[in-house]
Structures are given as C-alpha cells and as structure tokens.
Amino acid sequence: MIEESHPFMNYRALLLGTILLAIFSLVLMAIAVLLKVEKATAPQLLTLSALWIAPAVYTALQAKDGRLLHGMVMGVGGALLVVVAINLLLPYATTPGFLQQLTGDKSVTMLILGGLWGAIGGIFAEIVHLRRIKKARKAVK
C-alpha cells in the first residue's frame, strides 16, 4: 500500500495569504494618501498592523500542520512585500508624508511586526482547529 504524503508547508496558502496581506495594507495606505495623512504615530501603525492577523488566520487554517509556522512565514513575507512596494512607490509619491516614515529603520520593524502578527494569527488558527476537533469528537460520542 502506497501512502501519499503531502508537503509540510502549504505554499499555495502562503502565497495567497502574503498577497492578501500586501493588498490589504496597500489599500489602507492608498486611503491614507488620498486623505493626505502627513504623519502616523507608532500606536496608529501598530493598531493597523494588528489587522494582519486576519490573513494569517486564513493562511494557517489552510495548513494541515504547522499553523503557527504558516502564519509567521506569511506575516514576514507579506510585510516584506509591503516594504518593497513602499520603497518602489515612494519616488512617485507627490507628498511622501507617512510613507517616508515606513522606509529605512521602520522596514525592519515592519518585518518583525509581520512575523509577530502572523504568529498570533497562527495561534488563533490552532485554537480554532482544536475546537473543531473537540466538537467532532463530541459529535461522534
């Protein structure tokens, strides 16, 4: 009997989650540019980056195993994509405003925040998965 083994990492979920995080972040930044936001404070950026938990939970729930790892990798990858997009789009911005804040030293901070929120999303996904297992076991009994 041949047993099919799936790869540990669900690369499709990672790619989709990374793109969702980047699109979500870039849309919020576009709205801020349209509203002519000049400066963003650290608590505001931290609060907005906390929304990165949603794509992390989605990605982690798509994984068969290693939900925390999937969330963290997706968060770092998505944050890296956002940092690259900001650095590429900054020369074309008429008024850099808060986008200037997110370049340089803040890029590393964004990558760390991406990993942090991704890992938290992975933990939430693990909790959801365990609750589903518990509910399924109760239904069988």
Secondary structure, DSSP 8 states (H G I E B T S, - for coil): -------SS-HHHHHHHHHHHHHHHHHHHHHHHHTT-----HHHHHHHHGGGHHHHHHHHHH-SS-HHHHHHHHHHHHHHHHHHHHHHHGGG-SS-THHHHTSTHHHHHHHHHHHHHHHHHHHHHHHHHHHHHHHHHHHH-
